[in-house]
Amino acid sequence: MLEQATRRPTILFGVTSAQSLKLLGKIPFTMAKSGWDVHVVSASGPESLSVDLSGISYHVIQMERAPSPAKDLKAIGLWLRLLKGIQPDIVSIGTPKAALLGLISARVLQIPVRVYMLRGLRLEGSRGGWRVTLHLFEWLTSSSSTHIIAVSQSLKARYLALRLSGNRKITVLGRGSSHGVDVQRFEPQAHLMSSHKNASLLAARKEGRAIVAFVGRFGRDKGAQTLVACKQALEELSIDHEFVIVGEIEDSPHYMDAMNSTGKPVVRILGSENLSSLYPLFDLLLLPSKREGFPNVVLEAAASGVPSIVTTATGAVDSVLSGETGIIVPLGDGDAFVRAAIELLSNRTRAAAMGEAARWWVRDHFDAEKVSQQHFEFYSSLFVGRKMVNSGPLGFR
């Protein structure tokens, strides 16, 4: 009984790939600093080597993003062994494959608090049999959880509309987002005068040319076709600018070729660059995405004083106050998106005012410290509530 009384509360966070560890932000560290025994699970990868997990127990379970029955069964076996050994009071798992395998395993072992961190819906935009399969996977994940945290109100609404969860089971913490943004890291004045390696962007900044950017995976789902239309319109109207793409080309190299067919070539920058020193160089961020959970690039840009143009897509619509911190246009209306970009690049005084409003909006609602505290309070309430209900030995196993 003494061991039960002195045992620290234990929480396990899980994501599929090591690259997704960044989606946890400061949340595990906030829990650890508050006395929790914190464990983190992901597949191994080179990205894990650059993540500081001091004071946190890190575990590797190989998981494939694509369906793979044999490998998935093996991964479930590893999940069961790990969870049985740790016996966490709470598991909080996000990203599709880790959530599916980890929450099913936690349900089998009757771990009492199983939180699904809902960061987006892969089934949006899918069709036919693949959509049915994704819907089944999502239902299995949802039904294996006891609680769901959606990263945006529109994502919660979409999830409820698809009847994947009941309203009492799903919640949004604060204004949403996965883990908030480190507002001090993205403070524009800290980086504006720093020397950046890209000579063309520094020259554009010095000469007063507009710099418009897209940050993320360049592909169809992210609105590559609309980005092509934006660049072509700027060329036709002779709006002097630099167009920047930060990230990998996912599935649309022909769209990139189209962007480079007229005018100045696009400035390509790999995602390994220090984004905090890049954002302050931008005048405008474009995100014509077809689906999101809550786009953190918009928050990073906003923290750097950069306004964004987004669509009414799930998740994206929550990331901007239209007319105040940027502009929201109807999903699928490429012409409206192009007009909005031209409007702000033609009136950079208004764009700068929106960027300043965006910076304060992010500081007020999405500071990573504040978001981490919201998560800490949520998980603590679940632990205290479970402890009150399960006051006997079974409560602590």
C-alpha positions, 0 to 999 in steps of 0.5 A: 500500500505504501508503494501505491501511495508514493507512486508517481503518476505515469503518462506515455506519449506516442507518435508514429515517426521520430520526425513527429516528436516535434508535435509534442512540443513542450508538453512532456517536459511540463509534465516531467517538471511537475513530477510525472513519470513521462515516457515517449514512444516513436519509431526510430529515425535520425530526427530523434537524435536532435530532440532533447529528451532529458528527464524523459524515458524514450522507447522505440517501436517500429511502425509503418505509416502505410498498412502492413498487416504483418508489421502492424501485428508485430508492432502491436505485440511490442506495444503490449509488451511495453505498456504492460511493463510501464503500466501507465496511468494515462496514454496520449497517442496521436498521428494515425498509425501510432494512435491506432496500434497504441490505443488498441493495445492500451484498450486490451490491457484496460489502461483506464485513461486512453487519450487520442490526440486528433491532429487531422483527418487523413480520410478527408479528400480520399475516395472509394475503398481507401476512404472506407478503409481510413474511416474504419481505422479512424473508428477503431482508434476513436472507439479504443480511446476514452477521451479525444483532444482535437487540435481545432474546433473545426476538426472537432465539428468535422469528426462529430459530423462523421459520427466518429465520436460523441460530443462528450468524448471530444474536447478542444483545449483553449483555442486549439493547436497541437502544441502551440508555438515558442513565441520567444524563438520566433520573435521577429526582432531577435532575427531581423538583423541576423545574417541569413545565408540566402543572398537573394532574400536578403537583397529583396529585403534590402531593396523593398521587394515583396517576399511571399512564401509557402512553408510545408510539403509542396503537393496537391493537398497543400494547394500547389495548383493555387500557388502556381496561379498566384505566382503567374498573377504576380508576374502578369501584374508586374508585382516585383517579388520573390516567391519562396517554397520552404519544404520538400516537393511531395507529389507535384514536380510538374507544378513546380516546373509551371511556377518556374516557367515564367518570371523569376525562378522560385527560391527553394529552401529545404525544411532543415533551414532555421525557420525562425530566421526566415519568417521575419524576411517574409511579407506574406505566407500562403497556405491554400491547403485542402485539409489541416488539423491546425497548421503550426506554420501559420502560428510560427509566421504569426509569431514572427509578425507575418500574416497568412492567407488560408482557406476554409479547410478543416483546421486552417480556418481556425488559424486566422482571424479573417481581416485581422491577422490575415485572410480566409477564402472559401476552399476551392475558390482559387481566384479568390485566393489569388485576389487576396494575395494580390490585395495584401502584396499591393497594400503592404502597409495593411499586410504589416498591420495584420502581421502585428495583430497576428503576433499579439494574437499568438502571444495571447492564445498560442504561446507554447508555455500556455498550451503545455499548461492547458495539457498538463491541467487536462491530464492532471484532472483525468488522473485525479478523477480516476484516482477518486473513482478507483481508490483501491489497489486496482486503481493503481494496478 
